Amino acid sequence: MNNTLYDIKQEYLELINQVEEMDGEITPEIEEQLTINQNELQNKAIAYHSVILSKDAFNMQIDSEIKRLQALKKRNNSLIDNLKDRLVGAIQMFGEFTVGTNTFGLRKSEKVEVDDVNQLPKEYKTIKVTEQADKIAIKKALKEGKQIENAYIVEQYNLKIK
């Protein structure tokens, strides 16, 4: 039962080759080996399925923790902004001051704000264009038999567990 899926597959292919070499005749020994091989495959598949379910559940816990931490970070950033605003207000009212080795003061900076980019003259705008493939339209055209250079359909196999 220590066989990997690869090992099980290789054993199965060897058994099938033996059957083909004997013109399709299945001996009782080969039939027993095929049964053992099938049981190993089923046991291995159940073990893999268990690991998949466990890791999916763990990923959901991680996602939940990420959301919790993002909310905590948002609260902390709001508190930081609030405290900074209060310090700025105090410095504006009382002026620069020093406490211990810390000096609290203000420095002047400028920032441009734009209400509506669409209302700006063209010389004050940059336009960013991104191109993406319309994969739905390409797939439809390819399935209809049209040839599209640099585009093709790749058949994939996705795991389905019921």
FENPEZI-V64832 format. One record per backbone hydrogen bond with DSSP energy under -0.5 kcal/mol. CO is the residue of the C=O (numbers start at 0). NH is the residue of the N-H. Records with the same first field share a line. If there is no record, write none. Layout:
CO->NH ; NH
This chain:
3->7
4->8
5->9
6->10
7->11
8->12
9->13
10->14
11->15
12->16
13->17
14->18
15->19
16->20
17->21
18->23 ; 24
19->22
21->24
24->26
26->30
27->31
28->32
29->33
30->34
31->35
32->36
33->37
34->38
35->39
36->40
37->41
38->42
39->43
40->44
41->45
42->46
43->47
44->48
45->49
46->50
47->51
48->52
49->53
50->54
51->55
52->56
53->57
54->58
55->59
56->60
57->61
58->62
59->63
60->64
61->65
62->66
63->67
64->68
65->69
66->70
67->71
68->72
69->73
70->74
71->75
72->76
73->77
74->78
75->79
76->80
77->81
78->82
79->83
80->84
81->85
82->86
83->87
84->88
85->89
86->90
87->91
88->92
89->93
90->94
96->103
98->101
101->98 ; 103
102->104
103->96
115->118
116->119
120->123
121->124
125->127
126->128
132->134
133->137
134->138
135->139
136->140
137->141
138->142
139->143
140->145
141->144
145->147
147->150
152->154
155->157
